[in-house]
């Protein structure tokens, strides 16, 4: 599949020029069809066929395997969640925190990487915020911040500047201090290859509805196999244990112990199709096209550019006198970007389905 064929299969793109994939990606027809066809099968045929539960559990297994292969993990290192925020929250709730424990996060985190730690502060956990400079982490300051921490939370690609952080190096700093490393990875899969084993992090949370162009509700959590069995999830259900009907219950080994109970399997069927779609296009093709288009956009933005001039991701942040007013004005011309709270700016998300003509139209509208 070519990027042009991908574009032709996304109905939303026939109604406007879309540069907001970093918030939510527009799904291709084939992804939506896979999702809706599964709903029909699950509700119309499975109840008197293989059974609703077997049909759902087969999809869960297939989705876990597809995600694992896509991000370089093993099947038992993937738990299916609702979203990135859901995954981070499940990690936060599974650690045996004590008053005085320290969590470190950067000041670049999305709310998904802020609110769970705020919640722990009410239990006496200290939350330490590492200040950054234009989307960059000072490694010496990081070492000082995590010296006595139990966990470090950070982005793989920052949602507000589009900078690509040195994940492996940051993880090493956390581990040298004896801290867990949790990566909010949602801005990476779908626009760049991901190998969580190379990252070396203990946890990585993501979801399929952004750069992967999947449906809402299909999130996933990577948990390193050497870490998972030492944690007890705060919420458990029949999917968390080996045999819910056994006299002596036992949590599953690995990340699946973080799954709870009955969930809608349809979004995960859509996620499987989204992964197939991206692989049909090819991640090298996707990354290369994003790089060329962001280069074009950055050249046109000139000194308004706040993201790095050199390519790091498809997220391009730039200055505006009144960000919200600009977003509204562009939307009236069917050009869609978003405003940011920090920095006070606007952001365009460039995916492989975009074209040079899209970029030029955005620049003309500006």
C-alpha positions in Angstrom: 0.0 0.0 0.0 1.3 3.4 -0.9 0.8 6.6 1.2 -1.5 7.8 -1.5 -3.7 4.6 -1.2 -3.7 5.1 2.5 -4.9 8.6 2.1 -7.7 7.5 -0.3 -8.9 5.0 2.3 -9.4 7.7 5.0 -12.9 9.3 4.6 -12.2 12.2 6.9 -9.5 13.5 4.6 -12.1 14.2 1.9 -13.6 16.9 4.2 -10.5 18.8 5.2 -6.7 19.1 5.6 -5.9 17.2 8.8 -2.9 17.9 10.9 -4.0 16.7 14.3 -3.0 13.1 14.4 -1.0 13.7 17.6 -4.4 14.1 19.3 -6.4 11.5 17.3 -5.7 9.9 14.0 -8.4 9.5 11.4 -9.1 5.8 10.8 -9.0 4.2 7.3 -12.2 2.5 6.1 -10.6 -1.0 6.4 -10.0 -0.3 10.1 -13.5 0.8 10.7 -14.9 -2.1 8.7 -12.8 -4.6 10.6 -14.2 -3.1 13.8 -17.9 -3.1 12.8 -17.7 -6.5 11.1 -16.5 -8.0 14.3 -19.3 -6.3 16.3 -21.8 -7.9 13.9 -20.1 -11.3 14.1 -19.9 -11.1 17.9 -23.5 -10.1 18.4 -25.2 -11.9 15.5 -23.3 -15.1 15.0 -21.0 -15.9 17.9 -23.7 -16.4 20.6 -25.0 -19.5 18.7 -21.6 -20.3 17.1 -18.3 -20.5 19.0 -19.7 -18.4 21.8 -19.4 -14.7 22.6 -16.6 -15.2 25.2 -14.5 -17.5 23.0 -14.8 -15.0 20.1 -13.8 -12.1 22.4 -10.9 -14.0 24.0 -9.5 -15.1 20.6 -9.5 -11.4 19.6 -7.7 -10.4 22.8 -5.1 -13.1 22.2 -4.6 -12.0 18.6 -4.4 -8.3 19.5 -1.8 -9.0 22.2 0.3 -10.9 19.7 -0.1 -8.2 17.0 0.9 -5.4 19.4 3.8 -7.4 20.8 5.2 -8.0 17.4 4.7 -4.3 16.4 6.6 -2.9 19.4 9.2 -5.7 19.8 7.8 -7.4 22.9 6.7 -10.9 23.8 3.0 -11.7 24.0 3.0 -12.2 27.8 4.6 -8.7 28.2 1.5 -7.0 26.8 -1.7 -6.1 28.7 -4.7 -4.7 26.8 -6.0 -1.4 28.2 -8.5 1.3 27.3 -5.9 4.0 26.7 -2.4 5.4 27.6 -3.8 7.0 30.7 -5.4 3.7 31.7 -2.1 1.9 31.4 -0.1 4.5 33.4 -2.8 4.4 36.1 -2.6 0.6 36.3 1.1 0.8 36.9 0.7 3.6 39.5 -1.8 1.5 41.4 0.2 -1.7 41.4 3.3 -0.5 43.2 3.4 -0.8 47.0 4.0 2.9 47.7 5.0 4.1 51.1 4.9 7.7 52.5 8.1 9.4 51.4 8.5 7.5 48.2 9.5 9.7 45.3 8.1 9.8 41.7 9.9 11.9 39.2 8.2 13.2 36.0 9.2 15.8 33.6 7.3 19.1 33.0 6.6 17.8 29.5 4.1 15.2 30.5 0.6 15.0 29.1 -2.1 14.8 31.7 -1.9 11.0 31.4 1.5 11.3 33.0 0.5 13.9 35.6 -2.8 13.0 37.2 -1.9 9.4 38.5 1.1 10.9 40.4 -1.0 13.8 41.8 -3.4 11.2 43.1 -0.5 9.4 44.9 0.5 12.7 46.6 -2.6 12.3 48.8 -1.0 9.1 50.2 2.2 10.8 51.1 4.2 10.1 47.9 6.4 13.0 46.8 6.1 14.0 43.2 9.2 15.7 41.8 8.9 17.6 38.6 12.0 17.8 36.4 12.2 21.1 34.5 13.2 21.0 30.9 14.3 23.4 28.2 12.4 23.5 24.9 11.7 19.8 25.1 15.1 18.7 26.2 16.2 16.9 29.4 19.4 17.8 31.1 21.0 14.4 32.0 22.9 15.7 35.0 19.7 17.3 36.4 17.9 14.0 35.7 20.5 12.0 37.7 20.1 14.3 40.7 16.3 14.2 40.5 16.0 10.4 40.4 18.8 9.6 42.9 16.3 8.6 45.6 13.2 7.9 43.4 11.1 4.8 43.0 9.8 5.6 39.5 10.6 7.9 36.6 7.8 8.8 34.1 8.7 10.5 30.8 7.7 10.7 27.1 9.4 8.9 24.2 8.4 11.8 21.9 7.2 14.9 23.7 3.7 15.8 22.8 4.3 19.6 23.1 7.6 20.1 21.3 7.9 16.9 19.2 11.4 16.2 20.5 12.6 12.7 20.6 14.0 11.9 24.0 17.0 9.5 24.4 14.9 6.7 25.9 17.6 4.1 26.4 19.9 6.6 28.1 17.2 8.0 30.3 16.1 4.5 31.3 19.7 3.6 32.2 19.9 6.7 34.5 16.7 5.6 36.3 17.9 2.0 36.7 21.3 3.1 38.0 19.3 4.9 40.7 17.2 1.8 41.4 14.1 3.4 40.0 11.5 2.0 37.7 11.3 3.6 34.3 7.8 4.2 32.7 7.5 5.5 29.2 4.5 7.3 27.9 5.1 6.0 24.4 1.8 7.0 22.6 3.4 9.5 20.2 5.9 6.9 18.9 4.1 3.7 17.5 2.8 4.4 14.0 5.2 7.1 13.0 8.5 5.5 13.9 9.7 1.9 14.6 9.5 1.0 18.3 11.5 -1.8 20.1 10.7 -1.8 23.8 13.4 -4.4 24.5 16.0 -1.9 23.1 14.5 0.8 25.3 15.0 -1.4 28.3 12.1 0.3 30.3 10.1 -1.5 32.9 6.8 -0.1 31.5 5.6 1.5 28.3 2.0 2.7 27.8 0.4 3.6 24.5 -2.8 3.4 22.5 -3.8 2.8 18.9 -6.0 5.9 18.2 -3.2 8.3 17.3 -0.4 7.6 14.8 -1.5 4.0 14.5 -4.9 5.2 13.0 -6.9 2.7 15.0 -10.1 3.1 16.9 -10.6 4.7 20.3 -10.6 2.2 23.2 -7.7 0.0 22.2 -4.8 0.8 24.5 -1.9 -1.4 25.6 0.7 -1.6 28.3 4.1 -3.2 28.0 5.4 -4.6 31.3 8.9 -6.2 31.4 8.6 -9.9 32.2 11.2 -9.5 35.0 9.0 -6.9 36.7 5.4 -8.0 36.1 5.4 -10.9 38.6 6.6 -8.7 41.4 3.6 -6.4 41.1 0.0 -6.9 42.4 -2.6 -4.9 40.4 -5.0 -2.9 42.5 -7.9 -4.0 40.4 -8.3 -7.7 39.4 -10.9 -9.8 37.8 -11.3 -13.1 36.0 -8.9 -12.1 33.3 -6.2 -11.3 35.9 -6.0 -14.9 37.2 -5.1 -18.3 35.8 -8.4 -20.0 36.6 -11.2 -17.9 38.2 -13.0 -21.1 39.2 -10.1 -22.7 41.1 -10.3 -23.0 44.8 -6.9 -21.3 45.1 -6.6 -18.3 42.9 -3.4 -17.3 41.3 -2.5 -14.2 39.3 -1.4 -14.8 35.7 2.3 -14.5 35.0 3.4 -11.4 33.1 1.5 -8.4 31.9 -2.0 -10.1 31.4 -2.4 -9.9 35.2 -3.1 -6.2 34.6 -6.2 -7.1 32.6 -9.5 -7.2 34.6 -12.7 -8.5 33.1 -15.3 -8.2 30.3 -14.3 -5.6 27.8 -15.4 -4.6 24.3 -13.2 -6.7 21.9 -14.2 -4.7 18.8 -11.6 -1.9 19.2 -8.8 -4.5 19.4 -10.0 -6.1 16.2 -9.7 -2.6 14.7 -6.2 -2.2 16.2 -5.1 -5.5 14.6 -6.3 -4.2 11.2 -4.6 -0.8 11.8 -1.3 -2.6 12.5 -1.7 -4.6 9.3 -2.4 -1.4 7.4 0.7 0.4 8.7 2.8 -2.7 7.9 1.4 -2.7 4.4 2.6 0.9 3.9 5.9 0.1 5.7 7.3 2.0 8.6 10.4 3.1 6.7 8.1 4.6 4.1 6.0 6.3 6.7 9.0 7.7 8.6 10.7 8.9 5.4 7.5 10.7 4.2 6.9 12.3 7.5 10.5 13.6 7.6 10.2 15.2 4.1 6.9 16.8 4.8 7.9 18.2 8.2 11.1 19.6 6.6 8.9 21.4 4.1 6.6 22.8 6.8 9.5 23.9 9.0 11.2 25.7 6.1 8.0 27.6 5.5 7.4 28.5 9.2 10.8 30.2 9.5 11.4 31.9 12.8 8.0 30.9 14.1 9.2 27.4 14.6 9.5 26.1 18.2 10.2 22.5 17.5 13.7 21.4 16.5 14.7 22.5 13.0 16.1 19.0 12.3 13.7 16.1 11.9 12.7 14.3 15.1 9.0 13.5 14.7 5.9 14.5 12.9 4.9 16.9 15.7 5.7 20.5 14.6 5.0 23.3 17.2 5.1 26.9 16.2 4.4 30.3 17.6 1.1 32.2 17.2 -0.1 35.5 18.7 -3.5 33.9 19.7 -3.3 30.1 19.4 -6.9 29.3 20.0 -8.1 32.0 17.6 -5.7 30.7 15.0 -7.0 27.2 15.4 -10.6 28.4 15.0 -9.8 30.5 11.9 -8.0 27.6 10.2 -10.8 25.3 10.9 -13.2 27.6 9.1 -11.0 27.0 6.1 -11.0 23.2 6.7 -7.4 23.1 8.0 -7.2 21.3 11.3 -4.4 21.8 13.9 -4.5 22.3 17.6 -3.5 24.8 20.3 -1.2 23.8 23.2 -1.3 24.8 26.9 2.5 24.6 27.2 4.1 26.2 25.4 1.4 28.7 24.5 1.5 27.8 20.8 0.0 25.7 18.1 0.9 22.2 16.8 0.6 20.5 13.5 0.9 16.7 13.3 2.2 15.5 10.0 1.5 11.9 9.0 2.3 9.9 5.9 -1.2 10.4 4.5 -0.5 14.1 4.3 0.8 15.6 1.0 3.1 18.5 0.0 -0.1 20.3 -1.1 -1.5 19.9 2.4 1.6 21.5 3.8 1.5 24.4 1.3 -2.2 24.9 2.1 -1.4 25.2 5.8 1.4 27.7 5.1 -0.9 29.7 2.8 -3.6 29.8 5.5 -1.1 31.0 8.1 
